[in-house]
């Protein structure tokens, strides 16, 4: 899959709106989207999300997981934010995914519907930790189970570790949008991610987008760090 166009999302993981704006401005010329998640949204609120995301592609990563009516209402409320992508947990089940799909279709204008992306297994989990939750046949089996459930019930794509990319492409082909966190350039610290790959490896495995946070935002020059990742993706 060496000819796949893989794009970069910068994860702006901070509680500080001014810091998020500085990072967003710094990397604007190099990234295709920015990610704002729970940390930022809970600390700064949706008005700050709107300000930082103005005129940018926004990956709003809130990972909704609740009863179907609640998730549907929450997804519908995001039309005022206009994210390009939003996330739910596939483990919420068939009816919850369907509710999120309906909310996207009914609350967003036709040309502005966000990609509905389902989280399979968090990249902080491995086989041992997953077994603690009662899933004893491993990460790969669980990823494929949840991927099928989500895609069959309206998800546009999946959030997955780079280590599951090849299996997902083999099972579901090129149609699903696959977004991969846990990406670390060569030499970067893995941090709390347990299933990581480099940008080039993720591209080769079939990622449409990669999400990179600390290797960009904690670099002395975030713009240069983002540019280097884009260059690596270009091969």
N, C-alpha and C positions, 0 to 999 in steps of 0.2 A: 504494500500500500504506500510505496514511497512517493507516488504522485498526488497523494491526498493533500488538499489545502487545509492545514491545521492552523487555527487562529488562537491568539493569546487573550486571556481575560486576566486582568490584574485584580487580585483580592485586596481590598482596602480594609484590613481588619484593625480597626481602631474605634475608640469611643468618642474621639475628638473630631467634630465636623471641619474645623479649620485644617487639621492634619490631613483628613481625607481629601479635602479640596486641593491641598498642596500636592499630594500624591497624584490625584487625578489629572491635574494640570501638567505635572511633570512628565507623565507617561502617555499623554494624549496622542502624541504623534506616532506611538509605537504599538499600542494595544487596540484590539477590536472592540473591547467592552471592559467595563469595570464591574466588580462584584461587591455588593454591600450585603451583609448578613445580619444574624441575630445580634451580635455584639454591638454593631453600629446602630441598628434600628432601635434596640431596647434603650440604649444610652441617649441617643440624639433625637429619635422620633422621626415620623414620616415626612415632616416638613424639611428636615435636614436631608433625608434621602432624596427628596425632590430637588433640592438645591444642588447637591453634589452631582446628581445624575442628569441635570439639565443639559440637553443637547448631546447626550452621550448614550450609547447602548448600555442598558442596565441589566445585569444578572442579579436579580433579587433573590437571595438564597435564604429563605426562612424555613424551609423544610416542614411544611404543614403536616401534622399527623393528629387527627382528632376524628370525632364522629362525622359522617358525610355531610350533614347539614351545616355544621360549623365550618368545615373546610370549604364547602361551596360558597358560603357567605364571605369567608375571609378572602378567598381568591377573587370573588366579584368585587370586593371593596378596593382591590388594587388597581382598578381601571383608572383611578385618579392619579396613580403614580406612573402608569404606562411603562412597566418593565418590558424589556425584550424577551426575558426568560424568567421563569419562576419555578420553585421546587416544592415537591411534596414527597412524602415517604411512601414508596410502593407497599411497604408492610402495613399500611393502613387498610389495604384490602380493595377488592374489586369495586364495591359501591362507593367508597371514598374517592377512588380515582375517577370514576364516572361523574361524581358530583363536581370535582374540580374541572373536568372537561366541559361539562355543561356551563359552569360559571364562566370559563374562558369564552365559550361560544356566545353566550347570552349577554355578557357585560362589556365586552371589548368590541370596538368597531372592526369591520372585516379586515381592513388593512393594518390593524394594530394588535392583533391577537398575539399574546406572548407564546413562546414555546413552553409547553407544559412538560417539565422534566421530573422524572421519578428517581429518587435515591434508592439504590439497591442495598448495598452494604457499605456503611461508612468506612472510609479509608483508614480510620484509626483502629479498626477491628481486624483481627486475624482469626485463624481457626480456633485457637485456644479460647480467646475472649468470646467468640460467637457461641462456642459450646456452653459457656456460662449462662447464656440466654435460652438454652434448650435446643439450639440448632446444632446437631452433632455430625452432619455429613459435610461440613466444611463451607468455606466462603464461596467457592466456585459454584457448587450446587445451589446454594441459596441465591446467588446473583442471578443465575439463569431462571430459577423459579419466579423470582420477583420481577425480573425483566419481562418475562412472558405475560405475567398478570398485568403489569402496567401497560405494556404496548397493546395488549388485546382490549384494553378498556379505555383507550383514548390518549395515553401519554404520547407526546411527540418524540421523546427521547429519554435518555437515562443519564444519571450521574453515577459513574463507576470508577473503580481503580483502573489504572493502566494495565494491571496484570490480568484483568478480565476482558480487555478490549478484543483480543483475538478471538476468544470464545464467543463473545457477543456478536461480532461480525460474522463468524462462521455459522451461528445459529439463526441470526435475523437479517443478515445481509447489510446493504448500504443504506437502507431507508431510515433507521432510527438515528437521531442526532445523539452522538455520544460525547459527553463532557467529562473531563477527567481532572479531578484535583489530585493532590499528593504528588505534584510534579516538582522535581528538584534538579536544577542544573548540576552538572558534574562538579563535585567538591562541596556542594551545599549541605548543610546539616539537615537531617531528616526531621528533627523535632518530634512531634507527637504522631506523625504519619508512619504507619507500619508497612504499607504496600506502595512503594514509590518507584518512579522511573524518571529518566531524563526527558527533556522535550523531544529530542530526536527519536528516542525509543517509543514514546507515546504516539508520535506521528506515524511511525512505521507500523504500529499495532492497530491504527485505525481511528484515532481520536479526531473529532471535528473541531473541538476546542480544548485547550488546556487551561487550568486555573493555577496561577502562581501568586503567592502572597509574599511571605517574608524574604525570599531571595531577591525580590524587587524592592519592597518597602523598607527593608532594613539595610539595603546597600547604601554605600556612601553617595552614589549617584544613581537614583532609581531609574532615570531615563536611560542611562547607559546599560544598566542591568536588563531593562525591558528590551532594549534594542538588540542586545546580545542573544536573548532568548528567541526573538523573532528571526535573527540571522541563523540560529541553529535550526529552527523550524523550516527555514527555506532550504536547508541542506547545503 
